[in-house]
Amino acid sequence: MSDYIHLYSGICGKALQEQPGDNDMQDHFKILVVDDDALDRRAVRRGLHKHHQGADVQEAATFSEAMEAIHTRPFDCVFLDHHLPDGNGLGWLVSLREGGDNTPVVMLTGHGDEKLAVEAIKAGASDYLPKDDLTPGMLDHCLRSALRFHQSQEQMRRAQEDLHLRDRAIAAASNGIVICDARQADYPIIYCNPAFAVMTGYPAAEVIGRNCRFLQGPETDDHGLQQVRECLRAGRECLVVLRNYRKDGSPFWNQLTISPTRGAGGEITHLIGVQTDITEQRDAEDALRLNVARQQALLRDMFASVTDGRLTLCASEDDLPQSHTRFAGPVPLSRASGIRELRRLTMGACEAAGLPDERRYDLETAVGEAAMNAVVHAGTGTGHVFTHERGAVQVWVEDEGKGITVEDLPNATLRRGYTTAGTLGHGFKMIILTVDKVFLRTDTGGTTVVLETERVPPAASWPFA
Ligand SMILES: Cc1cc2nc3c(=O)[nH]c(=O)nc-3n(C[C@H](O)[C@H](O)[C@H](O)COP(=O)(O)O)c2cc1C
């Protein structure tokens, strides 16, 4: 009985209230009236035309005519009588819906036929209208409410399809995906996709309701976790790489992004974590780094030995020598300016440090060469001049070019006249020959060359010359 009350209050409430935008509704509706009673069909047709002169109203008197009509062309709405000579309206409605046809249907019911009305709504009718009420006003309102109902049903159907599609995409993703509830204490997992289970070895049933920290272990870096905590506190996205552990205890590198999602009021409701296992990539990078470090160490020894200790290959900034007392600089270097100035300042420093003429000219020439290399290969550079009270001059030339690869280093430094883009150019061997000590640090972020010459030449003999 409550269904009836609901239906009646629904139909009357909807029918008698004008909705915003109703006047914008198009007039050229295509309507099918299915009724074996010609008078009733005419009443519906006339009533509809009263408010919608442009409406295209087609009539069907039997079940089979109705079937043929609906399969021939689409309709915006069907007014459907229950009693048909070759079947019943409800059966027709059921077969229509089973065939996937969502055309809005208004069921025409007899007086006191509320039971049928309920059945019709359950079977997918948008509305119903007692035949006693076939007035133009009621027909118009019924049509409008059926169309509005259909529209919202369609929107809901599309939204559900989208959701279903998204669910399938998440389930099929090769990255691990977890969704955590941000409104509950300690952000418990409320969903994880199959890839998460494959990556970590934990099935969904074992992780739902838990915080993701169960993936951490002895080598999980606290710096990365600190980043996660800060982002969660600030409600920001975050990207970190964490050392995590599978259920079987084996470690893996987890590249984790966490993105907050917000509710209508802007509050964070959920946190979505996407996990990518980058262990193989990390291992390859580590192996490469180790290889480069080994090669550099070999080269360092080789350079030191063939240059009698004059050339030191520095693996990092920490290996560069201590700078002395600043005499001049920074001097910006470019093709147009700076090189001559750096040479002049070097000569001034040599004079201040008391270097003999010949040693001054050697250092000045080497500095010019190093500065030229920087601007040729990196476009620009910077020079600094330092002195030491024991009677030494030290000149730094830095650039931010792409550096010299380990493979190119021997040729770039030791071969006379060797010059290609990305090397130190033709003058480097000359530099080594004319100053007491050269320090070289180079990587993809730039190159630093430090030249040192003392008042008195070093005693050691140098077989490289
Ligand atoms: C959505 C989401 C996904 C997370 N995924 C991981 C993960 O895969 N591995 C991990 O070690 N921590 C993950 N965390 C981080 C931990 O849950 C926790 O926030 C972190 O350990 C810092 O908090 P704590 O200091 O309370 O442990 C995730 C957090 C969130 C919100």
The ligand as a Gaussian input file, in Angstrom:
#p B3LYP/6-31G(d) Opt

LIG

0 1
 C       47.744000       5.738000      -0.141000
 C       49.005000       5.387000       0.584000
 C       49.843000       4.421000       0.065000
 C       51.023000       4.084000       0.719000
 N       51.818000       3.113000       0.182000
 C       52.962000       2.775000       0.833000
 C       53.796000       1.756000       0.301000
 O       53.537000       1.159000      -0.738000
 N       54.938000       1.453000       0.980000
 C       55.299000       2.095000       2.151000
 O       56.336000       1.783000       2.709000
 N       54.518000       3.064000       2.656000
 C       53.357000       3.417000       2.035000
 N       52.559000       4.415000       2.552000
 C       53.049000       5.188000       3.698000
 C       52.649000       4.633000       5.054000
 O       51.313000       4.233000       5.061000
 C       52.822000       5.717000       6.138000
 O       52.129000       6.851000       5.755000
 C       54.275000       6.037000       6.328000
 O       54.897000       4.923000       6.900000
 C       54.515000       7.255000       7.238000
 O       53.740000       7.207000       8.380000
 P       54.215000       6.554000       9.799000
 O       55.340000       7.400000      10.289000
 O       53.000000       6.673000      10.654000
 O       54.606000       5.128000       9.547000
 C       51.376000       4.747000       1.934000
 C       50.518000       5.708000       2.440000
 C       49.345000       6.033000       1.802000
 C       48.452000       7.086000       2.374000

